[in-house]
């Protein structure tokens, strides 16, 4: 789940963006290491919550325990919207890569995207075991194909190295200037986006065997594997592509593969790209229904969303999540949702890291099979980082930020209505018992 939810098209595309922004091979590799270290600190903090509260539902579970029903509902609302937006965007991207293999499919992008969602929904409808098997198979395939590219990059003769920094990059800007700070912040955000997804297993905590032990191992161990892979990939790209070529490349993986494998390199990267997107769809379809499942089980959505089939699938929650994604695809609104989902998810991150502090203070005696090492500094660092990135996002895109705020405010009357209905039901049940 960690590998399938994290490794995506970003690592195949964004190394070029980082190279153009930073302009120095050492700094580029350092940023990938720092971004990985930041993701690892986040995994360490969330591992404490996951082992302490091993329940399906992801970040909603931790926010509700720390801040109460209302804040928990808001976090679950934001998290579900973010996942649905990803679920709409990913199959459109998959169709782009399919069109690269079969150009005749290009005019049918939306229809193909809907069919991809329907196909994966049907597979998950059968049961959890099929979905988890798909996760293992696809993740192994991606890992093997990426290792082939990495080994090829280290096997091939190195490219010529130029010591002149790239123009307009951080390496050519005045030290400690606002221009350099802006470039560095943009680059770091791109790195963090590429590492996003390491938290995937927390949504299926109850499906884990011995979650108190396996979840911290999965989160931390899986994140370490991804860090090693990302750093090796970027060192490999820098080895076979001159820095100006890497910086100007929209798909560095394809350019590197053409150098390493003159015959079939571009095809290999297209297949890797398509497979990573399909892996993401599979992982998100495992995760997203569990948010509605948890909210429904706690009485803040229809109880039918918490009903699970014999195969372990919350079918109504799965159907609603897939239907929402299809609606976004058909209306073309997923791009707008993606823009504001970034802001929403930063708020979810911040709420989660603050929850570690709140629960440490309020419930110190709660059993913690795993404790975030370096607390409070490690959790404080990732929380502060999210706050700074959120501020940068607010300044850079105030329109999407305002839309995200409106979407959060919109959940307030929904929660108030649901909470009032729940209180009425409890009152009637109490009266009937008397």
VENDA-V354654 format. One record per run of one state. SS is the DSSP state (h for helix, s for strand, l for the rest). FROM is the first residue (numbers start at 1). TO is the last residue. If there is no record, write none. Layout:
# VENDA-V354654
ss:SS from:FROM to:TO
ss:SS from:FROM to:TO
This chain:
# VENDA-V354654
ss:l from:1 to:1
ss:h from:2 to:6
ss:l from:7 to:9
ss:h from:10 to:22
ss:l from:23 to:24
ss:h from:25 to:52
ss:l from:53 to:58
ss:h from:59 to:67
ss:l from:68 to:68
ss:h from:69 to:101
ss:l from:102 to:102
ss:h from:103 to:126
ss:l from:127 to:127
ss:h from:128 to:155
ss:l from:156 to:169
ss:h from:170 to:172
ss:l from:173 to:177
ss:h from:178 to:195
ss:l from:196 to:199
ss:h from:200 to:207
ss:l from:208 to:210
ss:h from:211 to:240
ss:l from:241 to:242
ss:h from:243 to:247
ss:l from:248 to:251
ss:h from:252 to:260
ss:l from:261 to:264
ss:h from:265 to:297
ss:l from:298 to:302
ss:h from:303 to:306
ss:l from:307 to:314
ss:h from:315 to:331
ss:l from:332 to:333
ss:h from:334 to:362
ss:l from:363 to:376
ss:h from:377 to:396
ss:l from:397 to:397
ss:h from:398 to:433
ss:l from:434 to:434
